[in-house]
Amino acid sequence: MNTPLHHIGFLLLPQVQLLDFAGPSDVFNTANQIMVRTATSALTQYQIHLISGTVDKSVLTSAGISVQCDYTIYDQHIPLDTLLIAGSKADLTHEYDRAVLHWIKGIQPTVKRIGSICIGAFLLAKTGLLTNKKVTTHWQYAKVLQETYPSIRLTYDHFYIKDDNIYTSGGITSGIDLALALIEEDNGYTLASDVSRYLVVNLKRTNTQELYSTLIPADIELTPLVRKVKQYITDHLTQQAVTIAELADHVYMSERNFSRVFKKETGMTPGAFNDCVRIEYAKRLLESTTYSIVEIATQVGYTSDHVFRKVFVKLVKVTPTHYRNVFQSTRINL
């Protein structure tokens, strides 16, 4: 009996994120190897195709490694059941060749499912296929995606999302989570579980992508006013009460005007930003030290560990202890 074959294509643009397609490709190939080893011919095997989004079959990845694709979008009769769009630097500029957009829209009705990995969601959204769809992407670019394409329904806490036959995944290695989910969808839990065990990854991660995000942007993305406020809070972390009046005075503004301008530039109140700066620093202490929760609460200026835990859970969505268990430095307790 012939083994059913499912053709999966990865669309690659110049400066594509290597892990976006290499990770999921290995997941599908591992599934094939396990099926061969266990003689499960009734299950669906996978054929991987790399498809260049340019006329050149050679694509330079973000890692500086060139890969040779099997097809380009200009080839005819590419066998495809699933199309996955890997993220690339083009997604950060939103500058796409019209031929790529036309090809994706043309291929969509012919495939069983279509999806994106990481910031590949920008390209998929540009085609209009994500309109009114539930979507996720890399947490760092979620806000930009939502602002650029307001018709999508964005949530960045998921590692992957399915809406009808459209799939989107979160940041980079979330493509592995998506690949495992597709294997389970095609071939059942047992094979997906066997693949995850072989690759030493969780079949279903218990955390959310939100846990990996930062509460405030990098300094380079902040306005001069916000950078100055952040620095002041950082310099006074152990001070239990940095007031809005104190921050306003530091930047030579009235309290009312400061609050108005700050909210406009950050989308949050000075008080909320104050908590974000302190909790972000607390996260670093949880990752890199063995200080107790009580000690960390004191170091970031909270009156009690109870108050600290409450604010931490509100912002990070997990307890300080849970966060430490996930992210504590590998250098500790070796």
C-alpha positions in Angstrom: 0.0 0.0 0.0 1.3 3.4 -0.9 2.0 5.8 1.9 -0.1 9.1 1.7 2.1 12.1 1.0 1.5 15.7 2.2 3.5 18.4 0.5 4.6 21.3 2.7 6.2 24.4 1.1 8.2 27.0 3.0 8.2 30.4 1.2 11.6 32.1 1.7 12.4 35.7 1.1 15.9 37.2 1.3 17.3 37.5 4.8 14.7 34.9 6.0 15.1 33.8 9.6 16.9 30.5 9.4 15.1 28.9 12.4 11.7 29.8 11.0 11.9 27.0 8.4 14.8 24.8 9.5 13.2 24.1 12.9 9.8 23.0 11.5 11.4 21.2 8.6 13.3 19.0 11.1 10.0 18.3 12.9 8.3 17.0 9.8 11.4 15.0 8.7 11.6 13.5 12.2 8.0 12.4 11.8 8.9 10.7 8.6 11.8 8.9 10.2 9.7 7.6 13.0 6.9 6.4 10.6 9.5 4.5 8.6 11.1 3.0 11.7 7.8 1.9 13.2 6.3 0.8 9.8 3.2 2.9 10.1 2.4 3.2 6.4 -1.2 4.2 7.0 -0.1 7.6 8.3 0.7 10.6 6.1 4.3 11.3 5.4 5.7 14.8 4.5 7.6 16.1 1.5 9.3 19.4 2.2 9.7 22.0 -0.5 11.7 25.3 -0.2 10.2 28.0 -2.4 12.1 31.2 -3.2 10.2 34.4 -3.4 12.5 35.7 -6.0 13.8 34.6 -9.4 16.9 33.1 -7.8 16.6 29.7 -6.2 19.5 30.6 -3.8 18.3 32.5 -0.7 20.6 34.2 1.8 19.3 33.6 5.4 19.6 35.9 8.4 22.4 33.6 9.7 24.5 34.4 6.6 23.9 30.9 5.3 22.6 30.5 1.7 20.1 27.8 1.0 19.2 26.3 -2.3 15.4 26.2 -2.9 13.6 23.5 -4.8 11.4 26.1 -6.6 10.8 29.8 -7.1 7.4 31.4 -7.2 7.8 31.7 -11.0 7.8 27.9 -11.4 4.7 26.1 -12.6 2.9 23.2 -10.9 4.6 23.3 -7.5 3.1 20.4 -5.4 1.6 22.0 -2.3 -0.9 21.0 0.4 0.4 23.3 3.1 2.2 26.7 2.5 4.1 28.2 5.4 5.6 31.7 5.1 8.8 32.2 7.0 9.6 35.6 8.5 12.3 37.8 6.9 13.7 41.3 7.2 11.2 42.4 4.5 8.5 42.0 7.1 10.1 44.8 9.1 10.0 47.2 6.2 6.7 46.0 4.7 8.2 46.3 1.3 7.1 43.2 -0.8 7.4 42.4 -4.5 3.9 42.5 -6.0 4.7 39.1 -7.6 5.0 37.5 -4.1 1.7 38.9 -3.0 0.0 37.8 -6.3 1.5 34.3 -6.0 0.3 33.8 -2.4 -3.2 35.0 -3.2 -3.3 32.7 -6.3 -2.0 29.6 -4.4 -4.3 30.0 -1.3 -7.5 28.5 -2.9 -5.5 25.4 -4.0 -3.9 24.4 -0.7 -5.4 22.6 2.3 -4.0 25.2 4.7 -1.8 28.3 4.7 0.1 29.9 7.5 3.0 32.0 8.7 5.9 31.6 11.1 7.0 34.5 13.3 6.8 37.9 11.5 5.9 36.1 8.3 2.4 37.2 9.5 3.1 40.6 8.1 3.4 39.3 4.5 0.3 37.1 5.0 -1.6 40.1 6.3 -0.5 42.2 3.4 -2.3 39.8 1.1 -5.6 40.4 2.9 -6.0 36.8 3.9 -5.9 37.6 7.6 -8.7 40.1 7.6 -11.0 39.4 10.5 -8.9 36.3 11.4 -7.4 35.5 14.8 -3.7 36.0 14.4 -0.5 35.8 16.4 3.1 36.8 15.7 6.4 37.5 17.5 5.5 39.4 20.7 8.0 42.2 19.9 6.2 43.1 16.7 2.7 42.4 17.7 1.8 46.0 18.3 3.2 47.1 14.9 1.3 44.3 13.2 -2.0 45.4 14.8 -1.5 49.0 14.0 -0.5 48.2 10.4 -3.4 45.8 9.8 -6.2 46.9 12.2 -8.7 44.5 10.6 -6.9 41.4 12.1 -7.8 40.1 15.5 -4.4 39.9 17.2 -3.3 38.0 20.3 0.3 37.6 21.0 0.2 35.3 24.0 -0.3 32.1 22.0 2.5 30.1 20.4 0.2 29.4 17.4 -3.3 30.0 16.4 -5.7 28.3 13.9 -8.6 30.2 12.3 -10.3 28.1 9.7 -7.5 26.8 7.4 -5.1 29.7 8.3 -2.4 29.2 10.9 -0.1 31.7 12.4 2.7 31.2 14.9 4.6 33.3 17.4 8.2 34.2 17.6 10.8 32.0 15.8 10.9 28.7 17.7 7.1 28.8 17.9 7.2 27.4 14.4 8.3 24.1 16.0 5.1 24.2 18.2 3.1 24.8 15.0 4.7 21.9 13.2 4.0 19.6 16.1 0.3 20.7 16.1 0.0 20.1 12.3 1.5 16.6 12.8 -1.0 15.9 15.5 -3.8 17.2 13.3 -2.7 15.0 10.4 -1.5 11.8 12.2 -2.7 11.9 15.8 -1.4 12.5 19.2 0.9 9.4 19.4 3.1 10.4 16.5 3.3 14.0 17.5 4.2 13.0 21.0 6.9 10.6 19.7 8.4 13.4 17.6 8.5 15.8 20.5 10.2 13.3 22.7 12.8 12.6 20.1 13.5 16.3 19.6 13.4 16.9 23.4 10.8 19.6 23.2 7.4 19.9 24.8 4.4 18.8 22.7 2.4 21.6 24.2 4.2 24.3 26.2 2.5 25.2 29.4 3.6 28.8 29.3 2.5 31.5 26.8 4.5 33.6 24.5 3.6 36.6 26.7 5.9 35.2 29.3 8.9 35.8 27.0 8.0 39.4 26.3 9.3 42.6 28.0 7.1 45.0 29.7 8.7 48.1 28.2 10.5 48.6 24.9 14.2 48.9 24.5 15.7 52.3 25.3 16.4 53.1 21.6 12.6 52.9 21.0 11.7 55.3 23.8 11.3 59.0 23.5 13.9 61.3 25.3 11.2 62.1 27.9 10.4 58.5 28.6 14.1 57.5 28.7 14.8 60.2 31.3 11.9 59.0 33.5 13.0 55.4 33.2 16.5 56.3 34.2 15.2 58.2 37.3 13.1 55.3 38.4 16.0 52.9 37.8 18.3 55.1 39.9 15.7 55.1 42.7 14.6 51.4 42.7 14.8 50.9 46.4 12.8 54.0 47.1 9.3 52.8 48.0 7.4 55.8 46.7 8.5 57.6 43.5 5.5 60.0 43.1 4.2 61.4 39.9 4.9 64.9 41.2 8.6 63.8 41.7 8.8 62.5 38.2 7.2 65.6 36.8 9.6 67.8 38.7 12.5 65.8 37.4 11.6 66.6 33.7 10.6 70.2 34.5 6.9 69.8 33.8 3.7 70.4 35.7 2.2 67.2 37.1 -0.9 67.5 34.9 1.0 68.2 31.7 3.5 65.5 32.5 0.8 62.8 33.0 -0.9 63.8 29.8 2.2 63.8 27.6 3.6 60.6 29.2 0.3 58.7 28.6 0.3 60.0 24.9 3.9 58.8 24.4 3.7 55.4 26.1 0.1 54.4 26.2 0.3 54.0 30.0 0.2 56.2 33.1 3.4 57.2 34.9 2.3 55.0 37.8 1.9 51.9 35.6 5.2 52.6 33.9 6.9 52.8 37.3 5.6 49.3 38.1 6.8 48.0 34.7 10.3 49.3 35.3 10.5 47.8 38.7 9.1 44.4 37.7 11.3 44.2 34.7 14.3 44.7 37.0 12.9 42.1 39.4 12.7 39.6 36.5 16.5 40.1 35.9 17.1 39.4 39.6 15.0 36.3 39.5 16.9 35.1 36.4 20.5 35.9 37.6 20.5 35.7 41.4 19.5 33.4 44.3 18.0 36.3 46.3 14.7 35.3 48.0 11.4 36.8 46.8 11.4 39.0 50.0 14.9 40.3 49.2 14.0 41.1 45.6 10.8 42.8 46.6 12.8 45.1 48.8 15.4 45.8 46.2 12.8 47.0 43.7 11.0 49.2 46.2 7.9 47.3 47.3 6.6 47.6 50.8 6.1 43.9 51.2 6.6 40.7 49.3 2.8 40.4 49.2 2.4 43.6 47.2 5.3 42.7 45.0 3.8 39.3 44.2 0.4 40.8 43.4 1.9 43.4 41.0 4.2 40.7 39.4 1.3 38.4 38.7 -0.8 41.2 37.3 2.0 42.2 34.8 3.8 38.9 34.0 0.8 36.6 34.4 2.8 34.1 36.5 4.2 34.1 40.0 7.8 35.2 40.7 8.7 31.6 41.6 7.2 30.2 38.4 9.1 32.8 36.4 12.4 31.9 38.2 11.9 28.2 37.5 11.5 28.9 33.7 14.3 31.5 33.3 16.9 31.1 36.0 20.4 31.3 34.6 22.1 28.1 33.7 25.2 29.2 35.8 23.2 29.0 39.0 23.4 25.7 41.0 25.8 24.0 38.5 
